[in-house]
Amino acid sequence: MFVVGHCNGKAETKDQQRRRELPSLRHYVLVKQEEAKIQVYSRQSPTALWNIRVIEGLESLLDLDISETITLNIPLIDIYDRIVFEK
């Protein structure tokens, strides 16, 4: 299972912390609103530590191993489609 949420630049909320405690959760993705930047929390098992990756730039690709045979690949340009960033 994976969850996608948005990040508004403030400190991590208790709700976000609770979601990462779900035993079946393998990936937790936070999408920044102000810039093309995504934080990906991933783990291999419920007892494993979380690995954190940061993906930046519209030319980048979000890739998640959903199962041993399936990888989800989403270009950031598609995630941020129709978003205009303030300068």
N, C-alpha and C positions, 0 to 999 in steps of 0.2 A: 504494500500500500504506500502511496505517497500523497502529500498534501502540499498545495500551493497557496501561499498567502502574500499579502502585500506588506511592505515595510515603509513606514512613514518617516524614517530618520530618527525616531525616538528610541530609547532603550527598549530592549526586548520585553514584551508584556508577559504577565503570568500565564495568559491564555496560550501564547506561543510556547512557553516552557512546558505547560501541561501536555500540549499536543505531541511534543517530542518524547514524552514518557509512554506513549502508546506502544505496547509490545510489538504489534504487527507493522509499525511504521518503519520503512526502510529509507525513505527520502522525504526531506522537508525543504521546500523551496520558498525563499523569500524574494519577492520582486520589488525592487526600489521604484518609487514613483517619479522621483526627480531626475533620474539619470538611467542610462542603460547599464544596470548593474544588478546581478542576481547572486544571492548567497544560497549555496546548496549544502545541506546537512545530509550526510549519507552514512549508513552503517550496514554491516553484513548480517547481524543477528540482533535480537532484542537485548542481549547482554554486552554487545560490543560498544566501544566508544564511538562517538560521532566524529566523522571526518568533515571538515568544512572546506568548501571550494568557493572562490569568488570568480564569477564570469562577468567580464566587462566588455562593452562595445557592441554596437549593432551588427558588426560583422562576425560576432562570436556565435557559438552553437551550444545550446543546453543539451547535454546527453545524460540520460539516466538508464541504468541497467535495471529494467523492470523485472526480468527473470533471467535465468541462465541463457535463454535463447532470444530474448527480446530486449532491444535497446531503443528507447524513445529519443529521437533527435529533433529538436525544435530550434530554428534560427531565432536569435534575439530580435532580429528585424520583424519577425512575425509576431512575437510576443508584444512588442512595442508598436505594432501597426496603428497608425492614425494618432500617435502620441506626439505632441509638440513639446519639446523640453524648453523651459525658460533658461535664458542665459544669465 
